[in-house]
Amino acid sequence: MSYQAVRAGSAAILEKLDKGEPVDPTSYYFRMNPTFETQTGKYDWMNRIIAVGTGHRLAESPLYSIFEVL
């Protein structure tokens, strides 16, 4: 998976995110458009979809919710 994303918020919120501090996900904007590249087989269908996603940063890692556009 690769993606382009937009993350926007106040300078204070973005600074906390960059430091890995917990931040309420409703206090900033994080949207993405992921694309997938898989081998032929079980997940080949993912190579042919349009998807959008949201994300937020947990202390230990990012968390993404990704949706296929129908």
CHARMM-style PDB file with segment names, atoms N, HN, CA, C and O in Angstrom:
ATOM      1  N   MET     1       0.847  -1.164   0.000  1.00  0.00      PROA
ATOM      2  CA  MET     1       0.000   0.000   0.000  1.00  0.00      PROA
ATOM      3  C   MET     1       0.893   1.227   0.000  1.00  0.00      PROA
ATOM      4  O   MET     1       1.886   1.291   0.725  1.00  0.00      PROA
ATOM      5  N   SER     2       0.528   2.193  -0.816  1.00  0.00      PROA
ATOM      6  HN  SER     2      -0.278   2.142  -1.405  1.00  0.00      PROA
ATOM      7  CA  SER     2       1.126   3.526  -0.745  1.00  0.00      PROA
ATOM      8  C   SER     2      -0.027   4.517  -0.751  1.00  0.00      PROA
ATOM      9  O   SER     2      -1.140   4.180  -1.156  1.00  0.00      PROA
ATOM     10  N   TYR     3       0.234   5.722  -0.307  1.00  0.00      PROA
ATOM     11  HN  TYR     3       1.137   5.996   0.022  1.00  0.00      PROA
ATOM     12  CA  TYR     3      -0.859   6.684  -0.258  1.00  0.00      PROA
ATOM     13  C   TYR     3      -0.336   8.108  -0.271  1.00  0.00      PROA
ATOM     14  O   TYR     3       0.821   8.378   0.052  1.00  0.00      PROA
ATOM     15  N   GLN     4      -1.229   9.008  -0.653  1.00  0.00      PROA
ATOM     16  HN  GLN     4      -2.169   8.789  -0.915  1.00  0.00      PROA
ATOM     17  CA  GLN     4      -1.022  10.432  -0.473  1.00  0.00      PROA
ATOM     18  C   GLN     4      -2.030  10.859   0.577  1.00  0.00      PROA
ATOM     19  O   GLN     4      -3.151  10.351   0.625  1.00  0.00      PROA
ATOM     20  N   ALA     5      -1.618  11.804   1.423  1.00  0.00      PROA
ATOM     21  HN  ALA     5      -0.707  12.217   1.384  1.00  0.00      PROA
ATOM     22  CA  ALA     5      -2.503  12.193   2.516  1.00  0.00      PROA
ATOM     23  C   ALA     5      -2.427  13.686   2.771  1.00  0.00      PROA
ATOM     24  O   ALA     5      -1.478  14.373   2.392  1.00  0.00      PROA
ATOM     25  N   VAL     6      -3.478  14.153   3.434  1.00  0.00      PROA
ATOM     26  HN  VAL     6      -4.249  13.596   3.742  1.00  0.00      PROA
ATOM     27  CA  VAL     6      -3.534  15.524   3.919  1.00  0.00      PROA
ATOM     28  C   VAL     6      -3.759  15.456   5.422  1.00  0.00      PROA
ATOM     29  O   VAL     6      -4.723  14.856   5.896  1.00  0.00      PROA
ATOM     30  N   ARG     7      -2.853  16.081   6.159  1.00  0.00      PROA
ATOM     31  HN  ARG     7      -2.070  16.569   5.775  1.00  0.00      PROA
ATOM     32  CA  ARG     7      -3.010  16.177   7.608  1.00  0.00      PROA
ATOM     33  C   ARG     7      -2.920  17.650   7.960  1.00  0.00      PROA
ATOM     34  O   ARG     7      -1.936  18.310   7.626  1.00  0.00      PROA
ATOM     35  N   ALA     8      -3.935  18.168   8.629  1.00  0.00      PROA
ATOM     36  HN  ALA     8      -4.734  17.631   8.900  1.00  0.00      PROA
ATOM     37  CA  ALA     8      -3.962  19.591   8.958  1.00  0.00      PROA
ATOM     38  C   ALA     8      -4.533  19.777  10.354  1.00  0.00      PROA
ATOM     39  O   ALA     8      -5.402  19.026  10.798  1.00  0.00      PROA
ATOM     40  N   GLY     9      -4.032  20.778  11.021  1.00  0.00      PROA
ATOM     41  HN  GLY     9      -3.327  21.389  10.660  1.00  0.00      PROA
ATOM     42  CA  GLY     9      -4.512  21.121  12.358  1.00  0.00      PROA
ATOM     43  C   GLY     9      -3.745  22.319  12.873  1.00  0.00      PROA
ATOM     44  O   GLY     9      -2.903  22.880  12.173  1.00  0.00      PROA
ATOM     45  N   SER    10      -4.035  22.699  14.075  1.00  0.00      PROA
ATOM     46  HN  SER    10      -4.719  22.242  14.645  1.00  0.00      PROA
ATOM     47  CA  SER    10      -3.323  23.829  14.667  1.00  0.00      PROA
ATOM     48  C   SER    10      -1.859  23.451  14.885  1.00  0.00      PROA
ATOM     49  O   SER    10      -1.513  22.271  14.944  1.00  0.00      PROA
ATOM     50  N   ALA    11      -1.020  24.452  15.002  1.00  0.00      PROA
ATOM     51  HN  ALA    11      -1.301  25.410  14.954  1.00  0.00      PROA
ATOM     52  CA  ALA    11       0.407  24.203  15.228  1.00  0.00      PROA
ATOM     53  C   ALA    11       0.631  23.390  16.502  1.00  0.00      PROA
ATOM     54  O   ALA    11       1.498  22.516  16.533  1.00  0.00      PROA
ATOM     55  N   ALA    12      -0.138  23.668  17.545  1.00  0.00      PROA
ATOM     56  HN  ALA    12      -0.842  24.378  17.519  1.00  0.00      PROA
ATOM     57  CA  ALA    12       0.018  22.950  18.821  1.00  0.00      PROA
ATOM     58  C   ALA    12      -0.344  21.480  18.672  1.00  0.00      PROA
ATOM     59  O   ALA    12       0.357  20.613  19.195  1.00  0.00      PROA
ATOM     60  N   ILE    13      -1.424  21.193  17.967  1.00  0.00      PROA
ATOM     61  HN  ILE    13      -1.993  21.897  17.542  1.00  0.00      PROA
ATOM     62  CA  ILE    13      -1.858  19.803  17.762  1.00  0.00      PROA
ATOM     63  C   ILE    13      -0.834  19.053  16.912  1.00  0.00      PROA
ATOM     64  O   ILE    13      -0.453  17.933  17.251  1.00  0.00      PROA
ATOM     65  N   LEU    14      -0.385  19.661  15.810  1.00  0.00      PROA
ATOM     66  HN  LEU    14      -0.695  20.571  15.535  1.00  0.00      PROA
ATOM     67  CA  LEU    14       0.586  19.002  14.940  1.00  0.00      PROA
ATOM     68  C   LEU    14       1.910  18.757  15.666  1.00  0.00      PROA
ATOM     69  O   LEU    14       2.571  17.747  15.425  1.00  0.00      PROA
ATOM     70  N   GLU    15       2.290  19.656  16.535  1.00  0.00      PROA
ATOM     71  HN  GLU    15       1.753  20.477  16.731  1.00  0.00      PROA
ATOM     72  CA  GLU    15       3.509  19.457  17.329  1.00  0.00      PROA
ATOM     73  C   GLU    15       3.360  18.252  18.250  1.00  0.00      PROA
ATOM     74  O   GLU    15       4.282  17.446  18.372  1.00  0.00      PROA
ATOM     75  N   LYS    16       2.202  18.125  18.900  1.00  0.00      PROA
ATOM     76  HN  LYS    16       1.452  18.780  18.801  1.00  0.00      PROA
ATOM     77  CA  LYS    16       1.949  16.955  19.755  1.00  0.00      PROA
ATOM     78  C   LYS    16       1.990  15.672  18.939  1.00  0.00      PROA
ATOM     79  O   LYS    16       2.561  14.676  19.384  1.00  0.00      PROA
ATOM     80  N   LEU    17       1.385  15.681  17.738  1.00  0.00      PROA
ATOM     81  HN  LEU    17       0.922  16.490  17.376  1.00  0.00      PROA
ATOM     82  CA  LEU    17       1.411  14.500  16.878  1.00  0.00      PROA
ATOM     83  C   LEU    17       2.842  14.118  16.525  1.00  0.00      PROA
ATOM     84  O   LEU    17       3.208  12.945  16.583  1.00  0.00      PROA
ATOM     85  N   ASP    18       3.640  15.100  16.163  1.00  0.00      PROA
ATOM     86  HN  ASP    18       3.342  16.053  16.116  1.00  0.00      PROA
ATOM     87  CA  ASP    18       5.031  14.834  15.786  1.00  0.00      PROA
ATOM     88  C   ASP    18       5.843  14.271  16.948  1.00  0.00      PROA
ATOM     89  O   ASP    18       6.801  13.529  16.732  1.00  0.00      PROA
ATOM     90  N   LYS    19       5.470  14.616  18.172  1.00  0.00      PROA
ATOM     91  HN  LYS    19       4.692  15.219  18.348  1.00  0.00      PROA
ATOM     92  CA  LYS    19       6.156  14.100  19.360  1.00  0.00      PROA
ATOM     93  C   LYS    19       5.618  12.741  19.792  1.00  0.00      PROA
ATOM     94  O   LYS    19       6.165  12.118  20.702  1.00  0.00      PROA
ATOM     95  N   GLY    20       4.535  12.272  19.135  1.00  0.00      PROA
ATOM     96  HN  GLY    20       4.091  12.779  18.396  1.00  0.00      PROA
ATOM     97  CA  GLY    20       3.936  10.994  19.510  1.00  0.00      PROA
ATOM     98  C   GLY    20       3.035  11.076  20.722  1.00  0.00      PROA
ATOM     99  O   GLY    20       2.700  10.052  21.317  1.00  0.00      PROA
ATOM    100  N   GLU    21       2.635  12.287  21.096  1.00  0.00      PROA
ATOM    101  HN  GLU    21       2.907  13.118  20.612  1.00  0.00      PROA
ATOM    102  CA  GLU    21       1.746  12.464  22.242  1.00  0.00      PROA
ATOM    103  C   GLU    21       0.306  12.156  21.842  1.00  0.00      PROA
ATOM    104  O   GLU    21      -0.058  12.349  20.682  1.00  0.00      PROA
ATOM    105  N   PRO    22      -0.525  11.679  22.779  1.00  0.00      PROA
ATOM    106  CA  PRO    22      -1.921  11.381  22.446  1.00  0.00      PROA
ATOM    107  C   PRO    22      -2.687  12.659  22.105  1.00  0.00      PROA
ATOM    108  O   PRO    22      -2.562  13.676  22.788  1.00  0.00      PROA
ATOM    109  N   VAL    23      -3.477  12.587  21.045  1.00  0.00      PROA
ATOM    110  HN  VAL    23      -3.578  11.761  20.490  1.00  0.00      PROA
ATOM    111  CA  VAL    23      -4.273  13.725  20.574  1.00  0.00      PROA
ATOM    112  C   VAL    23      -5.648  13.208  20.164  1.00  0.00      PROA
ATOM    113  O   VAL    23      -5.753  12.159  19.529  1.00  0.00      PROA
ATOM    114  N   ASP    24      -6.682  13.923  20.517  1.00  0.00      PROA
ATOM    115  HN  ASP    24      -6.597  14.776  21.033  1.00  0.00      PROA
ATOM    116  CA  ASP    24      -8.049  13.581  20.112  1.00  0.00      PROA
ATOM    117  C   ASP    24      -8.132  13.624  18.579  1.00  0.00      PROA
ATOM    118  O   ASP    24      -7.837  14.662  17.988  1.00  0.00      PROA
ATOM    119  N   PRO    25      -8.525  12.528  17.925  1.00  0.00      PROA
ATOM    120  CA  PRO    25      -8.570  12.505  16.460  1.00  0.00      PROA
ATOM    121  C   PRO    25      -9.541  13.509  15.851  1.00  0.00      PROA
ATOM    122  O   PRO    25      -9.430  13.827  14.667  1.00  0.00      PROA
ATOM    123  N   THR    26     -10.490  14.016  16.636  1.00  0.00      PROA
ATOM    124  HN  THR    26     -10.580  13.758  17.598  1.00  0.00      PROA
ATOM    125  CA  THR    26     -11.414  15.022  16.096  1.00  0.00      PROA
ATOM    126  C   THR    26     -10.800  16.427  16.100  1.00  0.00      PROA
ATOM    127  O   THR    26     -11.418  17.371  15.608  1.00  0.00      PROA
ATOM    128  N   SER    27      -9.592  16.572  16.652  1.00  0.00      PROA
ATOM    129  HN  SER    27      -9.091  15.805  17.052  1.00  0.00      PROA
ATOM    130  CA  SER    27      -8.971  17.890  16.740  1.00  0.00      PROA
ATOM    131  C   SER    27      -8.095  18.227  15.527  1.00  0.00      PROA
ATOM    132  O   SER    27      -7.517  19.312  15.465  1.00  0.00      PROA
ATOM    133  N   TYR    28      -7.994  17.306  14.568  1.00  0.00      PROA
ATOM    134  HN  TYR    28      -8.464  16.424  14.618  1.00  0.00      PROA
ATOM    135  CA  TYR    28      -7.235  17.578  13.353  1.00  0.00      PROA
ATOM    136  C   TYR    28      -7.830  16.777  12.191  1.00  0.00      PROA
ATOM    137  O   TYR    28      -8.654  15.885  12.389  1.00  0.00      PROA
ATOM    138  N   TYR    29      -7.396  17.116  10.988  1.00  0.00      PROA
ATOM    139  HN  TYR    29      -6.727  17.842  10.827  1.00  0.00      PROA
ATOM    140  CA  TYR    29      -7.915  16.515   9.754  1.00  0.00      PROA
ATOM    141  C   TYR    29      -6.835  15.615   9.165  1.00  0.00      PROA
ATOM    142  O   TYR    29      -5.701  16.051   8.965  1.00  0.00      PROA
ATOM    143  N   PHE    30      -7.183  14.355   8.887  1.00  0.00      PROA
ATOM    144  HN  PHE    30      -8.104  14.000   9.050  1.00  0.00      PROA
ATOM    145  CA  PHE    30      -6.240  13.423   8.279  1.00  0.00      PROA
ATOM    146  C   PHE    30      -7.016  12.531   7.319  1.00  0.00      PROA
ATOM    147  O   PHE    30      -7.752  11.640   7.742  1.00  0.00      PROA
ATOM    148  N   ARG    31      -6.848  12.776   6.040  1.00  0.00      PROA
ATOM    149  HN  ARG    31      -6.250  13.501   5.696  1.00  0.00      PROA
ATOM    150  CA  ARG    31      -7.523  11.989   4.998  1.00  0.00      PROA
ATOM    151  C   ARG    31      -6.488  11.505   3.999  1.00  0.00      PROA
ATOM    152  O   ARG    31      -5.465  12.157   3.790  1.00  0.00      PROA
ATOM    153  N   MET    32      -6.755  10.358   3.381  1.00  0.00      PROA
ATOM    154  HN  MET    32      -7.586   9.828   3.551  1.00  0.00      PROA
ATOM    155  CA  MET    32      -5.788   9.777   2.448  1.00  0.00      PROA
ATOM    156  C   MET    32      -6.475   9.087   1.280  1.00  0.00      PROA
ATOM    157  O   MET    32      -7.662   8.765   1.330  1.00  0.00      PROA
ATOM    158  N   ASN    33      -5.691   8.870   0.223  1.00  0.00      PROA
ATOM    159  HN  ASN    33      -4.727   9.131   0.182  1.00  0.00      PROA
ATOM    160  CA  ASN    33      -6.158   8.061  -0.897  1.00  0.00      PROA
ATOM    161  C   ASN    33      -5.109   6.977  -1.173  1.00  0.00      PROA
ATOM    162  O   ASN    33      -4.150   7.203  -1.912  1.00  0.00      PROA
ATOM    163  N   PRO    34      -5.305   5.803  -0.572  1.00  0.00      PROA
ATOM    164  CA  PRO    34      -4.355   4.714  -0.738  1.00  0.00      PROA
ATOM    165  C   PRO    34      -4.512   4.022  -2.092  1.00  0.00      PROA
ATOM    166  O   PRO    34      -5.598   3.992  -2.671  1.00  0.00      PROA
ATOM    167  N   THR    35      -3.407   3.471  -2.577  1.00  0.00      PROA
ATOM    168  HN  THR    35      -2.525   3.495  -2.107  1.00  0.00      PROA
ATOM    169  CA  THR    35      -3.424   2.585  -3.742  1.00  0.00      PROA
ATOM    170  C   THR    35      -2.704   1.304  -3.335  1.00  0.00      PROA
ATOM    171  O   THR    35      -1.850   1.303  -2.447  1.00  0.00      PROA
ATOM    172  N   PHE    36      -3.065   0.228  -3.998  1.00  0.00      PROA
ATOM    173  HN  PHE    36      -3.758   0.228  -4.718  1.00  0.00      PROA
ATOM    174  CA  PHE    36      -2.549  -1.086  -3.633  1.00  0.00      PROA
ATOM    175  C   PHE    36      -1.857  -1.725  -4.826  1.00  0.00      PROA
ATOM    176  O   PHE    36      -2.223  -1.492  -5.978  1.00  0.00      PROA
ATOM    177  N   GLU    37      -0.858  -2.530  -4.529  1.00  0.00      PROA
ATOM    178  HN  GLU    37      -0.560  -2.720  -3.593  1.00  0.00      PROA
ATOM    179  CA  GLU    37      -0.182  -3.314  -5.560  1.00  0.00      PROA
ATOM    180  C   GLU    37       0.050  -4.707  -4.995  1.00  0.00      PROA
ATOM    181  O   GLU    37       0.886  -4.909  -4.115  1.00  0.00      PROA
ATOM    182  N   THR    38      -0.712  -5.666  -5.522  1.00  0.00      PROA
ATOM    183  HN  THR    38      -1.392  -5.502  -6.237  1.00  0.00      PROA
ATOM    184  CA  THR    38      -0.605  -7.039  -5.034  1.00  0.00      PROA
ATOM    185  C   THR    38      -0.262  -7.969  -6.192  1.00  0.00      PROA
ATOM    186  O   THR    38      -0.334  -7.585  -7.359  1.00  0.00      PROA
ATOM    187  N   GLN    39       0.103  -9.170  -5.853  1.00  0.00      PROA
ATOM    188  HN  GLN    39       0.161  -9.482  -4.905  1.00  0.00      PROA
ATOM    189  CA  GLN    39       0.350 -10.185  -6.866  1.00  0.00      PROA
ATOM    190  C   GLN    39      -0.983 -10.714  -7.389  1.00  0.00      PROA
ATOM    191  O   GLN    39      -2.021 -10.544  -6.750  1.00  0.00      PROA
ATOM    192  N   THR    40      -0.944 -11.344  -8.533  1.00  0.00      PROA
ATOM    193  HN  THR    40      -0.100 -11.481  -9.052  1.00  0.00      PROA
ATOM    194  CA  THR    40      -2.131 -12.000  -9.055  1.00  0.00      PROA
ATOM    195  C   THR    40      -2.548 -13.088  -8.065  1.00  0.00      PROA
ATOM    196  O   THR    40      -1.706 -13.800  -7.518  1.00  0.00      PROA
ATOM    197  N   GLY    41      -3.834 -13.204  -7.848  1.00  0.00      PROA
ATOM    198  HN  GLY    41      -4.518 -12.625  -8.292  1.00  0.00      PROA
ATOM    199  CA  GLY    41      -4.317 -14.215  -6.915  1.00  0.00      PROA
ATOM    200  C   GLY    41      -5.421 -13.669  -6.043  1.00  0.00      PROA
ATOM    201  O   GLY    41      -6.248 -12.873  -6.486  1.00  0.00      PROA
ATOM    202  N   LYS    42      -5.425 -14.105  -4.806  1.00  0.00      PROA
ATOM    203  HN  LYS    42      -4.753 -14.752  -4.447  1.00  0.00      PROA
ATOM    204  CA  LYS    42      -6.506 -13.827  -3.870  1.00  0.00      PROA
ATOM    205  C   LYS    42      -6.806 -12.334  -3.709  1.00  0.00      PROA
ATOM    206  O   LYS    42      -7.974 -11.958  -3.612  1.00  0.00      PROA
ATOM    207  N   TYR    43      -5.778 -11.473  -3.679  1.00  0.00      PROA
ATOM    208  HN  TYR    43      -4.829 -11.779  -3.758  1.00  0.00      PROA
ATOM    209  CA  TYR    43      -5.986 -10.048  -3.417  1.00  0.00      PROA
ATOM    210  C   TYR    43      -5.821  -9.170  -4.655  1.00  0.00      PROA
ATOM    211  O   TYR    43      -5.703  -7.950  -4.538  1.00  0.00      PROA
ATOM    212  N   ASP    44      -5.812  -9.777  -5.827  1.00  0.00      PROA
ATOM    213  HN  ASP    44      -5.907 -10.768  -5.922  1.00  0.00      PROA
ATOM    214  CA  ASP    44      -5.643  -9.043  -7.081  1.00  0.00      PROA
ATOM    215  C   ASP    44      -6.718  -7.976  -7.278  1.00  0.00      PROA
ATOM    216  O   ASP    44      -6.450  -6.949  -7.901  1.00  0.00      PROA
ATOM    217  N   TRP    45      -7.911  -8.194  -6.769  1.00  0.00      PROA
ATOM    218  HN  TRP    45      -8.129  -9.028  -6.262  1.00  0.00      PROA
ATOM    219  CA  TRP    45      -9.005  -7.224  -6.910  1.00  0.00      PROA
ATOM    220  C   TRP    45      -8.640  -5.869  -6.316  1.00  0.00      PROA
ATOM    221  O   TRP    45      -9.175  -4.846  -6.745  1.00  0.00      PROA
ATOM    222  N   MET    46      -7.743  -5.844  -5.341  1.00  0.00      PROA
ATOM    223  HN  MET    46      -7.309  -6.675  -4.993  1.00  0.00      PROA
ATOM    224  CA  MET    46      -7.361  -4.583  -4.710  1.00  0.00      PROA
ATOM    225  C   MET    46      -6.591  -3.665  -5.663  1.00  0.00      PROA
ATOM    226  O   MET    46      -6.554  -2.451  -5.460  1.00  0.00      PROA
ATOM    227  N   ASN    47      -5.984  -4.234  -6.688  1.00  0.00      PROA
ATOM    228  HN  ASN    47      -6.014  -5.220  -6.853  1.00  0.00      PROA
ATOM    229  CA  ASN    47      -5.253  -3.442  -7.678  1.00  0.00      PROA
ATOM    230  C   ASN    47      -6.186  -2.595  -8.540  1.00  0.00      PROA
ATOM    231  O   ASN    47      -5.725  -1.701  -9.250  1.00  0.00      PROA
ATOM    232  N   ARG    48      -7.480  -2.862  -8.488  1.00  0.00      PROA
ATOM    233  HN  ARG    48      -7.854  -3.588  -7.912  1.00  0.00      PROA
ATOM    234  CA  ARG    48      -8.425  -2.207  -9.385  1.00  0.00      PROA
ATOM    235  C   ARG    48      -9.513  -1.429  -8.649  1.00  0.00      PROA
ATOM    236  O   ARG    48     -10.606  -1.251  -9.185  1.00  0.00      PROA
ATOM    237  N   ILE    49      -9.239  -0.973  -7.456  1.00  0.00      PROA
ATOM    238  HN  ILE    49      -8.351  -1.118  -7.020  1.00  0.00      PROA
ATOM    239  CA  ILE    49     -10.252  -0.218  -6.717  1.00  0.00      PROA
ATOM    240  C   ILE    49      -9.777   1.217  -6.443  1.00  0.00      PROA
ATOM    241  O   ILE    49      -8.584   1.518  -6.469  1.00  0.00      PROA
ATOM    242  N   ILE    50     -10.746   2.073  -6.185  1.00  0.00      PROA
ATOM    243  HN  ILE    50     -11.715   1.828  -6.164  1.00  0.00      PROA
ATOM    244  CA  ILE    50     -10.498   3.416  -5.678  1.00  0.00      PROA
ATOM    245  C   ILE    50     -10.835   3.371  -4.188  1.00  0.00      PROA
ATOM    246  O   ILE    50     -11.883   2.859  -3.794  1.00  0.00      PROA
ATOM    247  N   ALA    51      -9.949   3.902  -3.381  1.00  0.00      PROA
ATOM    248  HN  ALA    51      -9.098   4.318  -3.701  1.00  0.00      PROA
ATOM    249  CA  ALA    51     -10.167   3.872  -1.932  1.00  0.00      PROA
ATOM    250  C   ALA    51      -9.865   5.241  -1.334  1.00  0.00      PROA
ATOM    251  O   ALA    51      -9.082   6.021  -1.877  1.00  0.00      PROA
ATOM    252  N   VAL    52     -10.503   5.508  -0.206  1.00  0.00      PROA
ATOM    253  HN  VAL    52     -11.139   4.874   0.235  1.00  0.00      PROA
ATOM    254  CA  VAL    52     -10.238   6.700   0.597  1.00  0.00      PROA
ATOM    255  C   VAL    52     -10.075   6.241   2.040  1.00  0.00      PROA
ATOM    256  O   VAL    52     -10.513   5.151   2.407  1.00  0.00      PROA
ATOM    257  N   GLY    53      -9.451   7.066   2.842  1.00  0.00      PROA
ATOM    258  HN  GLY    53      -9.095   7.952   2.544  1.00  0.00      PROA
ATOM    259  CA  GLY    53      -9.264   6.662   4.215  1.00  0.00      PROA
ATOM    260  C   GLY    53      -9.122   7.841   5.160  1.00  0.00      PROA
ATOM    261  O   GLY    53      -8.899   8.983   4.758  1.00  0.00      PROA
ATOM    262  N   THR    54      -9.262   7.509   6.428  1.00  0.00      PROA
ATOM    263  HN  THR    54      -9.444   6.581   6.754  1.00  0.00      PROA
ATOM    264  CA  THR    54      -9.020   8.465   7.501  1.00  0.00      PROA
ATOM    265  C   THR    54      -7.946   7.863   8.388  1.00  0.00      PROA
ATOM    266  O   THR    54      -7.690   6.660   8.343  1.00  0.00      PROA
ATOM    267  N   GLY    55      -7.336   8.688   9.172  1.00  0.00      PROA
ATOM    268  HN  GLY    55      -7.544   9.666   9.208  1.00  0.00      PROA
ATOM    269  CA  GLY    55      -6.316   8.159  10.059  1.00  0.00      PROA
ATOM    270  C   GLY    55      -6.169   9.014  11.293  1.00  0.00      PROA
ATOM    271  O   GLY    55      -6.574  10.176  11.319  1.00  0.00      PROA
ATOM    272  N   HSD    56      -5.592   8.430  12.299  1.00  0.00      PROA
ATOM    273  HN  HSD    56      -5.264   7.486  12.278  1.00  0.00      PROA
ATOM    274  CA  HSD    56      -5.149   9.189  13.458  1.00  0.00      PROA
ATOM    275  C   HSD    56      -3.951   8.497  14.072  1.00  0.00      PROA
ATOM    276  O   HSD    56      -3.701   7.315  13.835  1.00  0.00      PROA
ATOM    277  N   ARG    57      -3.235   9.241  14.846  1.00  0.00      PROA
ATOM    278  HN  ARG    57      -3.438  10.201  15.038  1.00  0.00      PROA
ATOM    279  CA  ARG    57      -1.967   8.768  15.381  1.00  0.00      PROA
ATOM    280  C   ARG    57      -2.140   8.350  16.828  1.00  0.00      PROA
ATOM    281  O   ARG    57      -2.472   9.160  17.694  1.00  0.00      PROA
ATOM    282  N   LEU    58      -1.908   7.065  17.074  1.00  0.00      PROA
ATOM    283  HN  LEU    58      -1.639   6.407  16.371  1.00  0.00      PROA
ATOM    284  CA  LEU    58      -1.845   6.570  18.450  1.00  0.00      PROA
ATOM    285  C   LEU    58      -0.418   6.762  18.940  1.00  0.00      PROA
ATOM    286  O   LEU    58       0.467   7.050  18.134  1.00  0.00      PROA
ATOM    287  N   ALA    59      -0.175   6.616  20.210  1.00  0.00      PROA
ATOM    288  HN  ALA    59      -0.894   6.382  20.864  1.00  0.00      PROA
ATOM    289  CA  ALA    59       1.174   6.792  20.748  1.00  0.00      PROA
ATOM    290  C   ALA    59       2.148   5.802  20.116  1.00  0.00      PROA
ATOM    291  O   ALA    59       3.305   6.141  19.866  1.00  0.00      PROA
ATOM    292  N   GLU    60       1.683   4.574  19.856  1.00  0.00      PROA
ATOM    293  HN  GLU    60       0.743   4.298  20.059  1.00  0.00      PROA
ATOM    294  CA  GLU    60       2.580   3.528  19.363  1.00  0.00      PROA
ATOM    295  C   GLU    60       2.612   3.391  17.840  1.00  0.00      PROA
ATOM    296  O   GLU    60       3.559   2.823  17.297  1.00  0.00      PROA
ATOM    297  N   SER    61       1.592   3.902  17.144  1.00  0.00      PROA
ATOM    298  HN  SER    61       0.822   4.363  17.586  1.00  0.00      PROA
ATOM    299  CA  SER    61       1.556   3.749  15.687  1.00  0.00      PROA
ATOM    300  C   SER    61       0.356   4.493  15.115  1.00  0.00      PROA
ATOM    301  O   SER    61      -0.536   4.897  15.861  1.00  0.00      PROA
ATOM    302  N   PRO    62       0.329   4.678  13.792  1.00  0.00      PROA
ATOM    303  CA  PRO    62      -0.864   5.253  13.184  1.00  0.00      PROA
ATOM    304  C   PRO    62      -1.969   4.199  13.060  1.00  0.00      PROA
ATOM    305  O   PRO    62      -1.691   3.000  13.020  1.00  0.00      PROA
ATOM    306  N   LEU    63      -3.198   4.649  13.000  1.00  0.00      PROA
ATOM    307  HN  LEU    63      -3.424   5.622  13.033  1.00  0.00      PROA
ATOM    308  CA  LEU    63      -4.339   3.764  12.817  1.00  0.00      PROA
ATOM    309  C   LEU    63      -5.137   4.303  11.629  1.00  0.00      PROA
ATOM    310  O   LEU    63      -5.562   5.458  11.630  1.00  0.00      PROA
ATOM    311  N   TYR    64      -5.334   3.459  10.622  1.00  0.00      PROA
ATOM    312  HN  TYR    64      -4.989   2.520  10.622  1.00  0.00      PROA
ATOM    313  CA  TYR    64      -6.033   3.858   9.405  1.00  0.00      PROA
ATOM    314  C   TYR    64      -7.356   3.124   9.277  1.00  0.00      PROA
ATOM    315  O   TYR    64      -7.459   1.947   9.622  1.00  0.00      PROA
ATOM    316  N   SER    65      -8.363   3.823   8.780  1.00  0.00      PROA
ATOM    317  HN  SER    65      -8.280   4.779   8.500  1.00  0.00      PROA
ATOM    318  CA  SER    65      -9.634   3.199   8.374  1.00  0.00      PROA
ATOM    319  C   SER    65      -9.749   3.471   6.880  1.00  0.00      PROA
ATOM    320  O   SER    65      -9.777   4.625   6.454  1.00  0.00      PROA
ATOM    321  N   ILE    66      -9.815   2.411   6.090  1.00  0.00      PROA
ATOM    322  HN  ILE    66      -9.792   1.473   6.436  1.00  0.00      PROA
ATOM    323  CA  ILE    66      -9.797   2.543   4.636  1.00  0.00      PROA
ATOM    324  C   ILE    66     -11.088   1.979   4.068  1.00  0.00      PROA
ATOM    325  O   ILE    66     -11.576   0.938   4.507  1.00  0.00      PROA
ATOM    326  N   PHE    67     -11.644   2.697   3.066  1.00  0.00      PROA
ATOM    327  HN  PHE    67     -11.248   3.544   2.710  1.00  0.00      PROA
ATOM    328  CA  PHE    67     -12.937   2.354   2.495  1.00  0.00      PROA
ATOM    329  C   PHE    67     -12.853   2.329   0.968  1.00  0.00      PROA
ATOM    330  O   PHE    67     -12.259   3.218   0.359  1.00  0.00      PROA
ATOM    331  N   GLU    68     -13.443   1.317   0.365  1.00  0.00      PROA
ATOM    332  HN  GLU    68     -13.925   0.595   0.860  1.00  0.00      PROA
ATOM    333  CA  GLU    68     -13.534   1.248  -1.083  1.00  0.00      PROA
ATOM    334  C   GLU    68     -14.652   2.172  -1.545  1.00  0.00      PROA
ATOM    335  O   GLU    68     -15.738   2.174  -0.964  1.00  0.00      PROA
ATOM    336  N   VAL    69     -14.394   2.953  -2.583  1.00  0.00      PROA
ATOM    337  HN  VAL    69     -13.512   2.951  -3.055  1.00  0.00      PROA
ATOM    338  CA  VAL    69     -15.418   3.797  -3.183  1.00  0.00      PROA
ATOM    339  C   VAL    69     -16.168   2.951  -4.199  1.00  0.00      PROA
ATOM    340  O   VAL    69     -15.567   2.429  -5.138  1.00  0.00      PROA
ATOM    341  N   LEU    70     -17.466   2.814  -4.020  1.00  0.00      PROA
ATOM    342  HN  LEU    70     -17.954   3.238  -3.257  1.00  0.00      PROA
ATOM    343  CA  LEU    70     -18.271   1.974  -4.916  1.00  0.00      PROA
ATOM    344  C   LEU    70     -18.927   2.798  -5.999  1.00  0.00      PROA
ATOM    345  OT1 LEU    70     -19.642   2.254  -6.842  1.00  0.00      PROA
TER     346      LEU     70
END
